[in-house]
Amino acid sequence: MDFGTLKNKFTQILIESHIKGDQKGKKLYKQFLKIIKENETLRSNFIVYKNIENKVSKSEIEANEYLKENLSLLEKYRDVRGKKIKSIFESNNQLLLLLKKHGYKLNEKPSELHESLHKLTTSQKDVSNINELHESFEKVKSWLLTPKKTETDVDVKKPVDANKFLNIVVEKYNKKYSDLSEQDKKILKVILSENENEKKSLLEELSKDVINIINESLTNYTNLELKVKLLETKDVIRDMSYNKDTFKENLLKIYELKNNLS
């Protein structure tokens, strides 16, 4: 089985564990990351696959050279006889056994990209497969030249300028109070308030709202990269506690995020 399909399987298990609220998938994903860190072959595969998956080349020449450079990084793992490293086949099988050990089956069909990368990184070139390898190379190169589509333009890590937000709200307030949404009014009121309990309560309320939105988004989106970003954001929000010095900034970050995701 190819590394890309295995990698995506572990990511999907992690996402499902967050949706269901269980710990099994989260613990398995930690084991997956531990193996990646400790296994040189898998660590190199992880880097190369991420490079290829996320790269958009500006020209065919650039795509051609970029692909060659990345493939060269995995060349030594093709034939490991006499070396103290594991082959790509051995390493991928280690991940497959980990899945089976925890009761997961790998029934997913490899994507064209992952299937092509697997052939290019594991096959010894000879007269019998030269055409097939050339076709795989062209498929990956085509991927590199294709703009990557996302299911949303929301940047979950977009920074928020707290002072700018307040200036906009105050300007809207001065122009016409009714222009403010009820949520805007509530945010402004609490920020200007001296009541610490009120501030803490609002931060917790918005945090809970955003986490619920993220959980719903995880079931609707199919883009694994986006789902991982949402999970990272969810963890940051869950760990965010009330602090008098950072309250204004944290509150507006969460409020902006809620508006972007809604």
Secondary structure, DSSP 4 states (H G I P E B T S, - for coil): --HHHHHHHHHHHHHHHHHHT-SHHHHHHHHHHHHHHH-HHHHHHHHHHHHHHH---SSHHHHHHHHHHHHHHTGGGT--TTSSS--HHHHHHHHHHHHHHTT----PPPPHHHHHHHHHHHPPP-TTTHHHHHHHHHHHHHHHHSPPP-S----TT----HHHHHHHHHHHHHH-GGGS-HHHHHHHHHHH---HHHHHHHHHHHHHHHHHHHHHHHHH---HHHHHHHHHHHHHHHT----TTTHHHHHHHHHHHHHHH-
